Amino acid sequence: MTHSKKTVTRLKRIEGQVRGVARMLEEDRYCIDVLHQVQAVKAALSKVEDAILADHAGSCVESAIAAGTAEDQREKFNELIDLFGKVKR
């Protein structure tokens, strides 16, 4: 499965943000400022998660529905249920 170049670019930007948070901690920056940056990283990761999920639904799940067996369809559906169950924890 390939993910869009845009998603990979977004992940590289997040990587830079995380390094920035570490640098802020090393520089003993104000905690609230650090926490704002952590929230920004979490929001960016959430957008990446949404993009990958949409990619999965648009390719793997769609293929299983269109051409797969009932077993393939159940497997893809159960993968999504498991994923959403983990998000709730």
C-alpha positions in Angstrom: 0.0 0.0 0.0 1.4 3.4 -0.9 0.5 6.6 0.9 0.4 9.9 -0.7 3.4 12.1 -0.9 1.4 14.7 0.9 1.0 12.4 3.9 4.7 11.6 4.0 5.5 15.3 3.8 3.1 15.9 6.7 4.9 13.2 8.8 8.3 14.8 8.1 6.9 18.1 9.3 5.6 16.5 12.4 9.1 14.9 13.0 10.5 18.5 12.9 7.8 19.6 15.4 8.7 16.8 17.8 12.4 17.7 17.6 11.3 21.3 18.3 9.5 20.2 21.4 12.5 18.3 22.7 14.6 21.4 22.1 12.1 23.5 24.0 12.4 21.1 27.0 16.2 21.2 26.8 16.1 25.0 26.8 13.8 24.9 29.8 11.0 26.8 28.0 7.8 27.7 29.7 5.7 24.6 30.2 2.5 26.0 28.7 4.4 26.9 25.5 5.7 23.3 25.3 2.2 21.9 25.9 0.8 24.1 23.1 3.4 22.5 20.8 2.6 19.0 22.0 -1.1 19.7 21.2 -0.1 20.9 17.7 1.8 17.6 17.2 -1.2 15.6 18.4 -3.5 17.4 16.0 -1.2 17.0 13.1 -0.9 13.2 13.8 -4.6 13.0 14.0 -4.8 14.5 10.5 -2.3 11.9 9.2 -4.3 9.2 10.8 -7.4 10.4 9.1 -5.6 10.5 5.7 -4.3 7.0 6.1 -7.7 5.7 7.2 -9.3 7.3 4.2 -6.6 5.7 1.9 -7.3 2.3 3.5 -11.1 2.7 3.1 -10.7 3.9 -0.5 -8.4 1.0 -1.5 -8.3 -2.1 0.7 -11.8 -2.0 2.1 -13.3 -1.0 -1.2 -11.5 -3.8 -3.0 -12.7 -6.3 -0.5 -16.3 -5.1 -0.9 -16.1 -5.1 -4.7 -14.3 -8.3 -5.4 -13.5 -10.1 -2.2 -15.2 -13.0 -0.6 -17.4 -12.6 2.4 -14.5 -13.7 4.5 -12.3 -10.9 3.1 -15.0 -8.4 3.7 -15.5 -9.5 7.3 -11.7 -9.4 7.8 -11.5 -5.8 6.6 -14.5 -4.8 8.6 -13.1 -6.4 11.8 -9.8 -4.6 11.2 -11.6 -1.3 11.3 -13.7 -2.3 14.4 -10.4 -3.3 16.2 -8.8 0.0 15.2 -11.7 2.1 16.5 -11.8 0.1 19.7 -8.2 0.9 20.3 -8.9 4.6 19.7 -11.5 4.6 22.5 -8.9 3.4 25.1 
